Amino acid sequence: MWIKDPKTKQPSVTVTLLVVTFLVALGKILLAGITVGSFTMAPFIGTDFAAMIAAVGGLYGFRKHTDRDKDDRE
């Protein structure tokens, strides 16, 4: 279910979250402003995209940093 980390080859929740967030944000930015019937997608600008990626990217970076410290102690 989880995408494997390219470095450790182990399933990684944070890599999966980063990829899923990127795909959802990309889909949202592609569909922004489209009207289907009576439903209109809200505007979605680059700043919104960057905020989503930065939040999850920060989580991923922090997780990689803490994992590296754990590996150094072993």
SVG drawing of the C-alpha trace seen along z (x, -y; Angstrom):
<svg xmlns="http://www.w3.org/2000/svg" viewBox="-27 -32 53 34">
<polyline fill="none" stroke="black" stroke-width="0.4" points="0.0,0.0 2.9,-2.4 5.3,-3.7 8.9,-2.5 11.5,-5.1 14.0,-5.2 17.0,-5.2 16.0,-2.6 13.7,-0.5 11.3,-0.3 7.6,-1.3 7.3,-5.0 4.3,-6.8 5.9,-10.2 6.9,-9.4 3.4,-8.2 1.9,-11.4 4.2,-13.6 3.3,-11.8 -0.5,-11.7 -0.4,-15.4 1.4,-16.3 -1.1,-14.4 -4.1,-15.9 -2.7,-19.4 -1.9,-18.9 -5.4,-17.7 -6.9,-20.6 -4.8,-23.2 -5.8,-21.6 -9.5,-21.6 -9.6,-25.1 -12.4,-27.3 -14.1,-24.5 -17.9,-24.5 -19.8,-21.2 -23.5,-21.6 -24.2,-23.8 -20.9,-22.9 -18.0,-25.2 -14.5,-24.4 -13.0,-27.1 -10.0,-29.0 -6.6,-27.4 -3.4,-29.4 0.2,-28.6 0.5,-29.9 -2.0,-27.3 -0.1,-24.6 3.2,-25.7 1.7,-25.8 0.4,-22.2 3.7,-20.9 5.8,-22.9 3.8,-21.5 4.1,-17.9 7.7,-18.4 8.6,-19.8 7.2,-16.8 9.1,-14.5 12.4,-16.5 11.9,-16.4 11.3,-12.7 14.4,-12.1 16.4,-14.2 15.2,-12.3 15.7,-8.9 19.3,-9.9 20.0,-10.7 18.6,-7.3 20.8,-5.5 23.9,-7.4 23.3,-6.2 23.1,-2.5"/>
</svg>
